[in-house]
Amino acid sequence: MESPWKPPPDRGPAPRSRHLRAYRMTSPNIVHVSPAHRGVMEANPWFASMPRAQREALLGDAELVHLRRGAMLFRQGDPVHAAGAGFFGLADGLIKISTLRQDGREAILAVLEPGNWFGEISLIDGSPRTHDATALTALDLLVVPLEAFARQMQDAAFVRAIAVLLAARVRGLYGLMEDATLRGLRARVARRLLRLAHGDVTQSAQARASVVLPQEALAMMLGVTRQTLSKELNALAELGVIALGYGRIELLSLDELRDLGGAA
């Protein structure tokens, strides 16, 4: 069954990319997805929920690209038809999704881990990129070009999968809005630690026992200063809920974090 979705119109030649292609560590020749990368992607709950035919088709259209730490995949406002644009799958490494406040400070909205797919919004509505995407580490990135994504969107099963992905994004955004407007800082810290324990965007069923993330990055996620966050984390450590380490936070009691955050 075909989908009625149509790709966004090409609004003319795209400017030369200053981001994705400029930071490639290998030649632009297409490299097929390795068994190891395939295993990483199939461990993602969203990808694993798709029918096998759609998973194979998506991986078959993907180009494996290696990027350096600090590479800018795209910037807020980049056109959808910019060189190197596409639907992205993170096979290895970490990516931050961020924006700049009016005062010039950075706000980190999410940290993407291996297995996550992203970049679909602009491909669907044809509008510019909504945020910056930056490599926090060296990356192995799967790039599905716009034309291939448009072809996939003619399949109703893939369209349903994209709808599920977008629904998860909307749920996550509503949760962040609720935290920012209705909850105190300690509850927000507890809830964000829980979210990170489940992989932030991934939201896997199994929570991990530690969060590997600099406190400065966590402060940017919460929209507070590093000093303010430090006070809250030290208070949680004194309660025996967490333990602080260099670049990591050990979660000693997930149940107590849920109680503090008011999570179900």
Secondary structure, DSSP 8 states (H G I E B T S, - for coil): -B---------S-----SSTGGGBSS-SS-----HHHHHHHHTSHHHHHS-HHHHHHHHHH-EEEEE-TT-EEE-TT--TTSTT-EEEEEEES-EEEEEE-TTS-EEEEEEE-TT-EE-HHHHHH----SSEEEESS-EEEEEEEHHHHHHHTTBHHHHHHHHHHHHHHHHHHHHHHHHHHHS-HHHHHHHHHHHHHTTTTS--SS--SEEE--HHHHHHHHTS-HHHHHHHHHHHHHTTSEEEETTEEEES-HHHHHHHHT--
